[in-house]
Amino acid sequence: MDNQKILDVMAEVNGKAAEREELVEYIAIALLAKKNLFILGDTGQAKS
């Protein structure tokens, strides 16, 4: 997968998920690195 395609997918997801740019970036990094991502936060923070 090339860089531009990854950036395009991230931009599309960011367009649909308000105020989640940083989380989308972390998820992309975890997917590319084939590692798990643990998201910790308070109840009601839309982690799932």
C-alpha positions as a Python dict, from the first residue, in 0.01 Angstrom:
ca = {
    (1, 'M'): (0, 0, 0),
    (2, 'D'): (152, 332, -98),
    (3, 'N'): (166, 647, 114),
    (4, 'Q'): (-90, 841, -88),
    (5, 'K'): (-349, 566, -62),
    (6, 'I'): (-300, 549, 316),
    (7, 'L'): (-336, 927, 344),
    (8, 'D'): (-650, 916, 126),
    (9, 'V'): (-810, 652, 347),
    (10, 'M'): (-718, 847, 661),
    (11, 'A'): (-869, 1164, 512),
    (12, 'E'): (-1191, 981, 430),
    (13, 'V'): (-1220, 838, 782),
    (14, 'N'): (-1140, 1178, 934),
    (15, 'G'): (-1421, 1327, 726),
    (16, 'K'): (-1670, 1088, 884),
    (17, 'A'): (-1541, 1091, 1243),
    (18, 'A'): (-1552, 1431, 1411),
    (19, 'E'): (-1255, 1534, 1628),
    (20, 'R'): (-1075, 1198, 1598),
    (21, 'E'): (-777, 1287, 1376),
    (22, 'E'): (-517, 1183, 1634),
    (23, 'L'): (-691, 852, 1702),
    (24, 'V'): (-719, 777, 1328),
    (25, 'E'): (-345, 838, 1296),
    (26, 'Y'): (-270, 601, 1586),
    (27, 'I'): (-492, 332, 1435),
    (28, 'A'): (-319, 367, 1097),
    (29, 'I'): (22, 333, 1260),
    (30, 'A'): (-88, 23, 1451),
    (31, 'L'): (-229, -135, 1134),
    (32, 'L'): (86, -65, 934),
    (33, 'A'): (309, -195, 1214),
    (34, 'K'): (81, -499, 1260),
    (35, 'K'): (62, -425, 1633),
    (36, 'N'): (-227, -398, 1876),
    (37, 'L'): (-362, -64, 1994),
    (38, 'F'): (-507, -18, 2343),
    (39, 'I'): (-737, 281, 2379),
    (40, 'L'): (-794, 395, 2737),
    (41, 'G'): (-1045, 661, 2832),
    (42, 'D'): (-1340, 756, 3043),
    (43, 'T'): (-1685, 611, 2996),
    (44, 'G'): (-1874, 774, 2708),
    (45, 'Q'): (-1564, 872, 2508),
    (46, 'A'): (-1654, 663, 2198),
    (47, 'K'): (-1362, 423, 2217),
    (48, 'S'): (-1531, 123, 2057),
}
